[in-house]
Amino acid sequence: MAHTPIVPAGSAPPLAPYAPGVRAGNNIYVSGMLPIDKDGQSVGVGDITAQTRHVLESIKAVIEAAAHQWLILPTTPSSSKTWLTTPP
């Protein structure tokens, strides 16, 4: 299936060879996000609220960038999986 990488303007530099999001057919896939700003610096160290807000804003940016490709967001149900972890 053909796919289109989604890289929003101002997103964090990639830590691996993949895009923050990918559009494949009628689906948008968002990669795992870290609380890292566009300069590669950690955001909200020790502040889970700031980190969560930043990650959700990053996910929103991917979806909005995909919507610009589509011109409108699809109105179908969606699902997501979220894992919160504490580094060792």
N, C-alpha and C positions, 0 to 999 in steps of 0.2 A: 504494500500500500504506500502511495506517495505521502510524504510528510513535509511540513514546513516548520523550521525552527522559529521559535519566538524568543527574541532577546529585547526586552524593553529598554528604552533609553535610560541611562543612569543606573543600570543594574550592577550588582557586584561583579568583580572580575571572576571568571570561571576558575574553580578549583580542580576541575577535571574536564575532559573533552566532551561536554554536553551542554545543551542550551537550557535556560531556566524553564522553558516550556516548548511544547511541540504540538502542532495541529496535525492530526491524521484523520482524514475524512471529516466526519462531523464531531470528532472528539478533540478536546483540549487536554493535554497531559502536562501537569506542572511537576517539575522536579522537586526534590527535597530542598528546603530553604534553611539557611542559617542567618542569624542576626549579624550580617556583615554589610557595611555600607559600600558605596560605589568606589571607595578608595581601598577596599579590602580590610578595613578596620572593624573590630568588634563593636557592636552597638549595645548599650545598656548592660555593661558587665555587672553582674550581681543583681540586676533588676529584671525579673521575669516578665513584668508588665511591659516594659520598654522593648524587650526582646520579642515578645509575642506580637506587640503592635507592629514592629518593624517587619517581622516575617509575614504577617497578614497583609500589610501594605505591599510587600514584594509579590505575594500571590495575586493580589488585586491588580498590580501593574502588568503581570503576565496575561491575566484574563482580559484586561482592557486593551493590551496590545493585540491580542488575538481578535477581539471584537472589532478593532480598526481594520483588521484583515478581512473580516466578514461583513463589516459595516453595522451589523446588529448582533446582539448576543442571542443564542438559541434559547428557547423557552422550555426546554426539556428538563426533567429532573436530573439532579447531579448527586454525586456522592464523593466523599473524601475520607481518607484515613489519616489520622494524626497520631504521632508518637511524641510524647514529651519524655526526655531523658535527662539524667543528671550525669555530667562527665565524671569519671573516676577521680 
